[in-house]
Amino acid sequence: MFAGDNKAYETAIDELNNCADQDAARKKLNVFASVYRWNLEEKTIVKFVELVERRFI
């Protein structure tokens, strides 16, 4: 997801955890998806997005 960069993953998790709401988290996810060219149909990506969204329910 993060081109094998563990630091990028940790930074992304920190940024997502600091989002004020679901909308802010979605915007952040869109940035990551663009930067890392995520295939939004890939199971790993889908699960990750679901976990982030579930955090804000």
N, C-alpha and C positions, 0 to 999 in steps of 0.2 A: 504493500500500500504506500509506503513511504520510501520506495527505492532501496530498501534494505538499510535505511538510516535510522538506527534506534534513537538517536538524539532527536531527529525530526519527529518521530512518533511520540516521544515523551513530551516534546514541546507542544505538539498538537493536542495531546490529552490535557495538558495544563491549560492551554488556551480554551479548549472546549469546556473544561470544568469551571472556568472563570466567566463563561458567558452568562449574561443576566437572564436570558430566557431562550425559549426554543427557536425563536426567529433569529436571534443572534448566532445560535449554534448552527442553524441551517446555512446562514451566510458564510460562516467559517468553513463548514463542510464543502460548500460550493467552491471556495477558494482552494481548499486542499484537492478537490476533485479536478480542478483545472490545472493546478501546478503539477500534480503527480499523474495526470491523465488517467484517472480511474475509469474502469469499465463499470458503469453503474449497474450492470446486470450480473456481475461477478458475485458469487455467494459471500465471499469474505467481506466485500464492500457493503453489500446489502445488510449483512448482519451487524457490521460496525455502525452503519447509519441508524439501524433500528435501535441499537443499544444507546446511542447518543440521544435519539428522540425519546426513548423510554425514560431517560434520566429526568426529563422535563415534564413528565405527565404527573 
